Amino acid sequence: MRYRLTFVAGLVVGYVLGTRAGRERYEQLRKTAREIARNPAVRNAAETAALNGRQIAGKAFSTVSDKVGDRFPDSVAERVRTLRERGQSGQDDWGTSNT
């Protein structure tokens, strides 16, 4: 119960501080976030991180599947096959390049 009260108190404080900051501050933060997201260096870093994550996940799946063998449910195995095929096509769900 103590943690719930702390959480609710945090929400209330955040709401009060947020409403005092006003719409101008919200728009300023939103503009800054948009500029950061459009920065080519940030986009390249995000794409590189996504690509590395996919590669590591693929290696991990291969290692686990070698050790576990046929104990994966068919639905999981089929989903992984679909994701692998999609990754080999050179594009992800968003239509962006994996490079």
PAPABA-581900 format. One record per residue: residue in three letters; x, y, z of N, C-alpha, C in turn; residue number from 1. Coordinates in Angstrom, 3 decimals, m for minus. Each point is the difference from the previous one (the first is absolute). Example, Ala and Ser with C-alpha at 12.3 -4.5 7.8 and 13.67 -1.06 7.14 Angstrom:
<pts>
<aa:ala | n_X:13.190 | n_Y:m5.690 | n_Z:7.800 | ca_X:m0.890 | ca_Y:1.190 | ca_Z:0.000 | c_X:0.900 | c_Y:1.200 | c_Z:0.000 | i:1>
<aa:ser | n_X:m0.350 | n_Y:1.050 | n_Z:m0.720 | ca_X:0.820 | ca_Y:1.190 | ca_Z:0.060 | c_X:m0.770 | c_Y:1.090 | c_Z:0.730 | i:2>
</pts>
This chain:
<pts>
<aa:met | n_X:0.822 | n_Y:m1.184 | n_Z:0.000 | ca_X:m0.822 | ca_Y:1.184 | ca_Z:0.000 | c_X:0.872 | c_Y:1.257 | c_Z:0.000 | i:1>
<aa:arg | n_X:1.114 | n_Y:m0.070 | n_Z:0.702 | ca_X:0.904 | ca_Y:1.147 | ca_Z:0.076 | c_X:0.524 | c_Y:0.381 | c_Z:m1.385 | i:2>
<aa:tyr | n_X:0.322 | n_Y:m1.021 | n_Z:m0.810 | ca_X:0.531 | ca_Y:0.261 | ca_Z:m1.330 | c_X:m1.061 | c_Y:0.601 | c_Z:m0.911 | i:3>
<aa:arg | n_X:m1.230 | n_Y:m0.404 | n_Z:0.170 | ca_X:m1.083 | ca_Y:0.576 | ca_Z:m0.797 | c_X:m0.181 | c_Y:1.473 | c_Z:0.331 | i:4>
<aa:leu | n_X:0.071 | n_Y:0.318 | n_Z:1.292 | ca_X:m0.141 | ca_Y:1.400 | ca_Z:0.393 | c_X:1.160 | c_Y:0.832 | c_Z:m0.546 | i:5>
<aa:thr | n_X:1.187 | n_Y:m0.552 | n_Z:0.027 | ca_X:1.162 | ca_Y:0.699 | ca_Z:m0.546 | c_X:m0.165 | c_Y:0.215 | c_Z:m1.498 | i:6>
<aa:phe | n_X:m0.480 | n_Y:m1.021 | n_Z:m0.690 | ca_X:m0.214 | ca_Y:0.102 | ca_Z:m1.439 | c_X:m1.055 | c_Y:1.054 | c_Z:m0.323 | i:7>
<aa:val | n_X:m1.108 | n_Y:m0.035 | n_Z:0.702 | ca_X:m1.074 | ca_Y:0.978 | ca_Z:m0.227 | c_X:0.498 | c_Y:1.404 | c_Z:0.319 | i:8>
<aa:ala | n_X:0.765 | n_Y:0.150 | n_Z:1.073 | ca_X:0.546 | ca_Y:1.314 | ca_Z:0.347 | c_X:0.924 | c_Y:0.496 | c_Z:m1.115 | i:9>
<aa:gly | n_X:0.789 | n_Y:m0.891 | n_Z:m0.571 | ca_X:0.878 | ca_Y:0.362 | ca_Z:m1.112 | c_X:m0.787 | c_Y:0.440 | c_Z:m1.221 | i:10>
<aa:leu | n_X:m1.090 | n_Y:m0.692 | n_Z:m0.275 | ca_X:m0.861 | ca_Y:0.396 | ca_Z:m1.112 | c_X:m0.587 | c_Y:1.388 | c_Z:0.219 | i:11>
<aa:val | n_X:m0.459 | n_Y:0.250 | n_Z:1.205 | ca_X:m0.600 | ca_Y:1.296 | ca_Z:0.312 | c_X:1.037 | c_Y:1.112 | c_Z:m0.143 | i:12>
<aa:val | n_X:1.182 | n_Y:m0.211 | n_Z:0.543 | ca_X:1.061 | ca_Y:1.015 | ca_Z:m0.093 | c_X:0.368 | c_Y:0.236 | c_Z:m1.469 | i:13>
<aa:gly | n_X:0.131 | n_Y:m1.062 | n_Z:m0.762 | ca_X:0.315 | ca_Y:0.139 | ca_Z:m1.422 | c_X:m1.073 | c_Y:0.754 | c_Z:m0.756 | i:14>
<aa:tyr | n_X:m1.240 | n_Y:m0.286 | n_Z:0.321 | ca_X:m1.108 | ca_Y:0.693 | ca_Z:m0.666 | c_X:0.012 | c_Y:1.488 | c_Z:0.335 | i:15>
<aa:val | n_X:0.172 | n_Y:0.312 | n_Z:1.275 | ca_X:0.007 | ca_Y:1.406 | ca_Z:0.426 | c_X:1.158 | c_Y:0.750 | c_Z:m0.655 | i:16>
<aa:leu | n_X:1.181 | n_Y:m0.584 | n_Z:0.038 | ca_X:1.151 | ca_Y:0.658 | ca_Z:m0.622 | c_X:m0.188 | c_Y:0.133 | c_Z:m1.510 | i:17>
<aa:gly | n_X:m0.582 | n_Y:m1.000 | n_Z:m0.602 | ca_X:m0.241 | ca_Y:0.048 | ca_Z:m1.442 | c_X:m1.002 | c_Y:1.067 | c_Z:m0.386 | i:18>
<aa:thr | n_X:m1.049 | n_Y:0.151 | n_Z:0.782 | ca_X:m0.996 | ca_Y:1.019 | ca_Z:m0.333 | c_X:0.533 | c_Y:1.395 | c_Z:0.256 | i:19>
<aa:arg | n_X:0.881 | n_Y:0.137 | n_Z:0.968 | ca_X:0.594 | ca_Y:1.315 | ca_Z:0.263 | c_X:0.964 | c_Y:0.393 | c_Z:m1.114 | i:20>
<aa:ala | n_X:0.665 | n_Y:m0.974 | n_Z:m0.581 | ca_X:0.938 | ca_Y:0.302 | ca_Z:m1.080 | c_X:m0.751 | c_Y:0.567 | c_Z:m1.200 | i:21>
<aa:gly | n_X:m1.200 | n_Y:m0.476 | n_Z:m0.219 | ca_X:m0.843 | ca_Y:0.555 | ca_Z:m1.049 | c_X:0.258 | c_Y:m0.570 | c_Z:m1.384 | i:22>
<aa:arg | n_X:m0.832 | n_Y:0.467 | n_Z:m0.896 | ca_X:0.024 | ca_Y:m0.473 | ca_Z:m1.377 | c_X:1.286 | c_Y:0.413 | c_Z:m0.725 | i:23>
<aa:glu | n_X:0.509 | n_Y:1.176 | n_Z:0.307 | ca_X:1.209 | ca_Y:0.473 | ca_Z:m0.672 | c_X:1.175 | c_Y:m0.945 | c_Z:0.237 | i:24>
<aa:arg | n_X:0.165 | n_Y:m0.398 | n_Z:1.225 | ca_X:1.100 | ca_Y:m0.908 | ca_Z:0.342 | c_X:m0.197 | c_Y:m1.346 | c_Z:m0.686 | i:25>
<aa:tyr | n_X:m1.253 | n_Y:m0.467 | n_Z:m0.047 | ca_X:m0.302 | ca_Y:m1.263 | ca_Z:m0.676 | c_X:0.380 | c_Y:0.098 | c_Z:m1.477 | i:26>
<aa:glu | n_X:m0.381 | n_Y:1.068 | n_Z:m0.637 | ca_X:0.322 | ca_Y:0.181 | ca_Z:m1.422 | c_X:1.504 | c_Y:0.102 | c_Z:m0.212 | i:27>
<aa:gln | n_X:0.695 | n_Y:0.648 | n_Z:0.928 | ca_X:1.448 | ca_Y:0.119 | ca_Z:m0.096 | c_X:0.665 | c_Y:m1.372 | c_Z:0.099 | i:28>
<aa:leu | n_X:m0.445 | n_Y:m0.801 | n_Z:0.957 | ca_X:0.552 | ca_Y:m1.354 | ca_Z:0.149 | c_X:m0.306 | c_Y:m0.853 | c_Z:m1.231 | i:29>
<aa:arg | n_X:m1.199 | n_Y:0.145 | n_Z:m0.508 | ca_X:m0.408 | ca_Y:m0.768 | ca_Z:m1.171 | c_X:0.849 | c_Y:0.375 | c_Z:m1.218 | i:30>
<aa:lys | n_X:0.244 | n_Y:1.294 | n_Z:m0.188 | ca_X:0.824 | ca_Y:0.467 | ca_Z:m1.115 | c_X:1.427 | c_Y:m0.533 | c_Z:0.122 | i:31>
<aa:thr | n_X:0.545 | n_Y:0.048 | n_Z:1.209 | ca_X:1.352 | ca_Y:m0.492 | ca_Z:0.225 | c_X:0.092 | c_Y:m1.499 | c_Z:m0.279 | i:32>
<aa:ala | n_X:m0.980 | n_Y:m0.748 | n_Z:0.464 | ca_X:m0.015 | ca_Y:m1.450 | ca_Z:m0.241 | c_X:m0.088 | c_Y:m0.297 | c_Z:m1.493 | i:33>
<aa:arg | n_X:m0.801 | n_Y:0.754 | n_Z:m0.709 | ca_X:m0.138 | ca_Y:m0.188 | ca_Z:m1.446 | c_X:1.320 | c_Y:0.293 | c_Z:m0.712 | i:34>
<aa:glu | n_X:0.687 | n_Y:1.076 | n_Z:0.408 | ca_X:1.289 | ca_Y:0.343 | ca_Z:m0.602 | c_X:1.048 | c_Y:m1.085 | c_Z:0.257 | i:35>
<aa:ile | n_X:0.001 | n_Y:m0.533 | n_Z:1.197 | ca_X:0.943 | ca_Y:m1.068 | ca_Z:0.336 | c_X:m0.291 | c_Y:m1.238 | c_Z:m0.833 | i:36>
<aa:ala | n_X:m1.282 | n_Y:m0.330 | n_Z:m0.149 | ca_X:m0.373 | ca_Y:m1.191 | ca_Z:m0.762 | c_X:0.348 | c_Y:0.149 | c_Z:m1.476 | i:37>
<aa:arg | n_X:0.007 | n_Y:1.216 | n_Z:m0.512 | ca_X:0.312 | ca_Y:0.229 | ca_Z:m1.413 | c_X:1.497 | c_Y:0.125 | c_Z:m0.265 | i:38>
<aa:asn | n_X:0.793 | n_Y:0.060 | n_Z:1.019 | ca_X:1.443 | ca_Y:0.133 | ca_Z:m0.145 | c_X:0.556 | c_Y:m1.261 | c_Z:m0.662 | i:39>
<aa:pro | n_X:0.739 | n_Y:0.149 | n_Z:m1.096 | ca_X:0.525 | ca_Y:m1.177 | ca_Z:m0.696 | c_X:0.894 | c_Y:m0.885 | c_Z:0.873 | i:40>
<aa:ala | n_X:0.774 | n_Y:0.608 | n_Z:0.877 | ca_X:0.876 | ca_Y:m0.799 | ca_Z:0.867 | c_X:m0.818 | c_Y:m0.871 | c_Z:0.940 | i:41>
<aa:val | n_X:m1.087 | n_Y:0.550 | n_Z:0.523 | ca_X:m0.871 | ca_Y:m0.767 | ca_Z:0.899 | c_X:m0.693 | c_Y:m1.113 | c_Z:m0.767 | i:42>
<aa:arg | n_X:m0.463 | n_Y:0.311 | n_Z:m1.194 | ca_X:m0.672 | ca_Y:m1.025 | ca_Z:m0.807 | c_X:0.954 | c_Y:m1.133 | c_Z:m0.360 | i:43>
<aa:asn | n_X:1.229 | n_Y:0.354 | n_Z:m0.375 | ca_X:0.985 | ca_Y:m1.039 | ca_Z:m0.327 | c_X:0.317 | c_Y:m0.860 | c_Z:1.220 | i:44>
<aa:ala | n_X:0.132 | n_Y:0.640 | n_Z:1.148 | ca_X:0.276 | ca_Y:m0.756 | ca_Z:1.224 | c_X:m1.154 | c_Y:m0.942 | c_Z:0.328 | i:45>
<aa:ala | n_X:m1.227 | n_Y:0.472 | n_Z:m0.187 | ca_X:m1.171 | ca_Y:m0.835 | ca_Z:0.280 | c_X:m0.069 | c_Y:m1.182 | c_Z:m0.966 | i:46>
<aa:glu | n_X:0.276 | n_Y:0.256 | n_Z:m1.282 | ca_X:m0.018 | ca_Y:m1.091 | ca_Z:m0.975 | c_X:1.105 | c_Y:m1.014 | c_Z:0.277 | i:47>
<aa:thr | n_X:1.170 | n_Y:0.494 | n_Z:0.378 | ca_X:1.105 | ca_Y:m0.899 | ca_Z:0.326 | c_X:m0.334 | c_Y:m0.857 | c_Z:1.221 | i:48>
<aa:ala | n_X:m0.588 | n_Y:0.629 | n_Z:1.006 | ca_X:m0.390 | ca_Y:m0.747 | ca_Z:1.197 | c_X:m1.047 | c_Y:m1.050 | c_Z:m0.336 | i:49>
<aa:ala | n_X:m0.961 | n_Y:0.346 | n_Z:m0.854 | ca_X:m1.028 | ca_Y:m0.961 | ca_Z:m0.396 | c_X:0.609 | c_Y:m1.166 | c_Z:m0.770 | i:50>
<aa:leu | n_X:0.912 | n_Y:0.303 | n_Z:m0.905 | ca_X:0.653 | ca_Y:m1.050 | ca_Z:m0.780 | c_X:0.816 | c_Y:m0.923 | c_Z:0.900 | i:51>
<aa:asn | n_X:0.766 | n_Y:0.585 | n_Z:0.921 | ca_X:0.779 | ca_Y:m0.810 | ca_Z:0.931 | c_X:m0.911 | c_Y:m0.860 | c_Z:0.870 | i:52>
<aa:gly | n_X:m1.105 | n_Y:0.557 | n_Z:0.423 | ca_X:m0.949 | ca_Y:m0.764 | ca_Z:0.805 | c_X:m0.553 | c_Y:m1.187 | c_Z:m0.759 | i:53>
<aa:arg | n_X:m0.333 | n_Y:0.226 | n_Z:m1.283 | ca_X:m0.511 | ca_Y:m1.106 | ca_Z:m0.816 | c_X:1.051 | c_Y:m1.090 | c_Z:m0.173 | i:54>
<aa:gln | n_X:1.249 | n_Y:0.414 | n_Z:m0.236 | ca_X:1.072 | ca_Y:m0.981 | ca_Z:m0.183 | c_X:0.230 | c_Y:m0.802 | c_Z:1.277 | i:55>
<aa:ile | n_X:0.028 | n_Y:0.673 | n_Z:1.123 | ca_X:0.216 | ca_Y:m0.688 | ca_Z:1.278 | c_X:m1.158 | c_Y:m0.937 | c_Z:0.309 | i:56>
<aa:ala | n_X:m1.223 | n_Y:0.463 | n_Z:m0.280 | ca_X:m1.168 | ca_Y:m0.858 | ca_Z:0.235 | c_X:0.052 | c_Y:m1.235 | c_Z:m0.890 | i:57>
<aa:gly | n_X:0.438 | n_Y:0.166 | n_Z:m1.236 | ca_X:0.126 | ca_Y:m1.147 | ca_Z:m0.903 | c_X:1.024 | c_Y:m0.999 | c_Z:0.495 | i:58>
<aa:lys | n_X:1.139 | n_Y:0.509 | n_Z:0.455 | ca_X:1.035 | ca_Y:m0.890 | ca_Z:0.541 | c_X:m0.486 | c_Y:m0.705 | c_Z:1.257 | i:59>
<aa:ala | n_X:m0.697 | n_Y:0.747 | n_Z:0.846 | ca_X:m0.521 | ca_Y:m0.600 | ca_Z:1.233 | c_X:m1.023 | c_Y:m1.085 | c_Z:m0.327 | i:60>
<aa:phe | n_X:m0.860 | n_Y:0.270 | n_Z:m0.980 | ca_X:m0.990 | ca_Y:m0.999 | ca_Z:m0.375 | c_X:0.676 | c_Y:m1.252 | c_Z:m0.532 | i:61>
<aa:ser | n_X:1.025 | n_Y:0.188 | n_Z:m0.832 | ca_X:0.710 | ca_Y:m1.163 | ca_Z:m0.543 | c_X:0.630 | c_Y:m0.826 | c_Z:1.113 | i:62>
<aa:thr | n_X:0.623 | n_Y:0.677 | n_Z:0.944 | ca_X:0.649 | ca_Y:m0.697 | ca_Z:1.112 | c_X:m1.024 | c_Y:m0.755 | c_Z:0.839 | i:63>
<aa:val | n_X:m1.093 | n_Y:0.676 | n_Z:0.312 | ca_X:m1.034 | ca_Y:m0.633 | ca_Z:0.829 | c_X:m0.666 | c_Y:m1.138 | c_Z:m0.759 | i:64>
<aa:ser | n_X:m0.291 | n_Y:0.215 | n_Z:m1.285 | ca_X:m0.668 | ca_Y:m1.059 | ca_Z:m0.752 | c_X:0.890 | c_Y:m1.220 | c_Z:m0.156 | i:65>
<aa:asp | n_X:1.323 | n_Y:0.209 | n_Z:m0.088 | ca_X:0.909 | ca_Y:m1.147 | ca_Z:m0.050 | c_X:m0.050 | c_Y:m0.800 | c_Z:1.297 | i:66>
<aa:lys | n_X:m0.090 | n_Y:0.715 | n_Z:1.113 | ca_X:m0.006 | ca_Y:m0.673 | ca_Z:1.299 | c_X:m1.366 | c_Y:m0.570 | c_Z:0.358 | i:67>
<aa:val | n_X:m1.061 | n_Y:0.696 | n_Z:m0.397 | ca_X:m1.343 | ca_Y:m0.428 | ca_Z:0.372 | c_X:m0.569 | c_Y:m0.957 | c_Z:m1.026 | i:68>
<aa:gly | n_X:0.393 | n_Y:0.174 | n_Z:m1.253 | ca_X:m0.454 | ca_Y:m0.912 | ca_Z:m1.044 | c_X:m1.438 | c_Y:0.242 | c_Z:m0.379 | i:69>
<aa:asp | n_X:m0.771 | n_Y:m1.059 | n_Z:m0.053 | ca_X:m1.386 | ca_Y:0.076 | ca_Z:m0.464 | c_X:m0.986 | c_Y:0.297 | c_Z:1.124 | i:70>
<aa:arg | n_X:0.469 | n_Y:0.508 | n_Z:1.098 | ca_X:m0.893 | ca_Y:0.264 | ca_Z:1.121 | c_X:m0.737 | c_Y:1.332 | c_Z:m0.122 | i:71>
<aa:phe | n_X:0.302 | n_Y:0.799 | n_Z:m1.036 | ca_X:m0.739 | ca_Y:1.241 | ca_Z:m0.228 | c_X:m1.396 | c_Y:m0.342 | c_Z:m0.503 | i:72>
<aa:pro | n_X:m1.014 | n_Y:0.701 | n_Z:0.463 | ca_X:m1.339 | ca_Y:m0.188 | ca_Z:m0.584 | c_X:0.021 | c_Y:0.423 | c_Z:m1.468 | i:73>
<aa:asp | n_X:m0.852 | n_Y:m0.628 | n_Z:m0.791 | ca_X:m0.035 | ca_Y:0.300 | ca_Z:m1.430 | c_X:m0.281 | c_Y:1.475 | c_Z:m0.270 | i:74>
<aa:ser | n_X:m0.852 | n_Y:0.620 | n_Z:0.807 | ca_X:m0.335 | ca_Y:1.403 | ca_Z:m0.227 | c_X:1.228 | c_Y:0.898 | c_Z:0.165 | i:75>
<aa:val | n_X:0.842 | n_Y:m0.300 | n_Z:0.971 | ca_X:1.215 | ca_Y:0.788 | ca_Z:0.220 | c_X:0.978 | c_Y:m0.226 | c_Z:m1.147 | i:76>
<aa:ala | n_X:0.183 | n_Y:m1.242 | n_Z:m0.387 | ca_X:0.928 | ca_Y:m0.312 | ca_Z:m1.086 | c_X:m0.444 | c_Y:0.667 | c_Z:m1.299 | i:77>
<aa:glu | n_X:m1.294 | n_Y:m0.005 | n_Z:m0.272 | ca_X:m0.518 | ca_Y:0.625 | ca_Z:m1.226 | c_X:0.196 | c_Y:1.511 | c_Z:0.030 | i:78>
<aa:arg | n_X:m0.230 | n_Y:0.611 | n_Z:1.142 | ca_X:0.185 | ca_Y:1.451 | ca_Z:0.126 | c_X:1.462 | c_Y:0.376 | c_Z:m0.216 | i:79>
<aa:val | n_X:0.901 | n_Y:m0.768 | n_Z:0.535 | ca_X:1.429 | ca_Y:0.275 | ca_Z:m0.164 | c_X:0.399 | c_Y:m0.150 | c_Z:m1.464 | i:80>
<aa:arg | n_X:m0.506 | n_Y:m1.033 | n_Z:m0.663 | ca_X:0.299 | ca_Y:m0.178 | ca_Z:m1.424 | c_X:m0.489 | c_Y:1.203 | c_Z:m0.801 | i:81>
<aa:thr | n_X:m1.204 | n_Y:0.476 | n_Z:0.312 | ca_X:m0.557 | ca_Y:1.162 | ca_Z:m0.697 | c_X:0.861 | c_Y:1.229 | c_Z:0.218 | i:82>
<aa:leu | n_X:0.430 | n_Y:0.209 | n_Z:1.239 | ca_X:0.841 | ca_Y:1.162 | ca_Z:0.289 | c_X:1.348 | c_Y:m0.093 | c_Z:m0.692 | i:83>
<aa:arg | n_X:0.554 | n_Y:m1.195 | n_Z:m0.063 | ca_X:1.287 | ca_Y:m0.188 | ca_Z:m0.685 | c_X:m0.125 | c_Y:0.324 | c_Z:m1.483 | i:84>
<aa:glu | n_X:m1.066 | n_Y:m0.495 | n_Z:m0.624 | ca_X:m0.204 | ca_Y:0.258 | ca_Z:m1.426 | c_X:m0.185 | c_Y:1.488 | c_Z:m0.248 | i:85>
<aa:arg | n_X:m0.725 | n_Y:0.656 | n_Z:0.861 | ca_X:m0.222 | ca_Y:1.433 | ca_Z:m0.138 | c_X:1.317 | c_Y:0.749 | c_Z:0.170 | i:86>
<aa:gly | n_X:0.848 | n_Y:m0.442 | n_Z:0.913 | ca_X:1.293 | ca_Y:0.638 | ca_Z:0.224 | c_X:0.941 | c_Y:m0.184 | c_Z:m1.175 | i:87>
<aa:gln | n_X:m0.130 | n_Y:m1.094 | n_Z:m0.727 | ca_X:0.864 | ca_Y:m0.246 | ca_Z:m1.151 | c_X:m0.419 | c_Y:0.811 | c_Z:m1.210 | i:88>
<aa:ser | n_X:m1.237 | n_Y:0.504 | n_Z:0.004 | ca_X:m0.480 | ca_Y:0.776 | ca_Z:m1.146 | c_X:0.624 | c_Y:1.384 | c_Z:m0.048 | i:89>
<aa:gly | n_X:0.626 | n_Y:0.456 | n_Z:1.111 | ca_X:0.665 | ca_Y:1.283 | ca_Z:0.010 | c_X:m0.850 | c_Y:1.127 | c_Z:0.545 | i:90>
<aa:gln | n_X:m1.253 | n_Y:m0.287 | n_Z:0.375 | ca_X:m0.852 | ca_Y:1.031 | ca_Z:0.569 | c_X:m0.717 | c_Y:m0.539 | c_Z:1.217 | i:91>
<aa:asp | n_X:m0.359 | n_Y:0.930 | n_Z:0.903 | ca_X:m0.735 | ca_Y:m0.409 | ca_Z:1.181 | c_X:m1.470 | c_Y:0.369 | c_Z:m0.168 | i:92>
<aa:asp | n_X:m0.798 | n_Y:m0.090 | n_Z:1.062 | ca_X:m1.428 | ca_Y:0.273 | ca_Z:m0.067 | c_X:m0.313 | c_Y:1.434 | c_Z:m0.430 | i:93>
<aa:trp | n_X:0.938 | n_Y:0.908 | n_Z:0.208 | ca_X:m0.232 | ca_Y:1.411 | ca_Z:m0.299 | c_X:0.442 | c_Y:0.354 | c_Z:m1.416 | i:94>
<aa:gly | n_X:0.536 | n_Y:m0.958 | n_Z:m0.725 | ca_X:0.444 | ca_Y:0.261 | ca_Z:m1.356 | c_X:1.347 | c_Y:0.684 | c_Z:m0.054 | i:95>
<aa:thr | n_X:0.727 | n_Y:m0.051 | n_Z:1.117 | ca_X:1.307 | ca_Y:0.647 | ca_Z:0.003 | c_X:1.082 | c_Y:m1.036 | c_Z:m0.199 | i:96>
<aa:ser | n_X:1.115 | n_Y:0.468 | n_Z:m0.448 | ca_X:1.144 | ca_Y:m0.867 | ca_Z:m0.265 | c_X:0.608 | c_Y:m0.479 | c_Z:1.301 | i:97>
<aa:asn | n_X:0.524 | n_Y:m1.197 | n_Z:0.007 | ca_X:0.677 | ca_Y:m0.537 | ca_Z:1.180 | c_X:1.478 | c_Y:0.333 | c_Z:0.009 | i:98>
<aa:thr | n_X:0.422 | n_Y:0.861 | n_Z:m0.899 | ca_X:1.421 | ca_Y:0.344 | ca_Z:m0.063 | c_X:0.272 | c_Y:1.350 | c_Z:0.576 | i:99>
</pts>
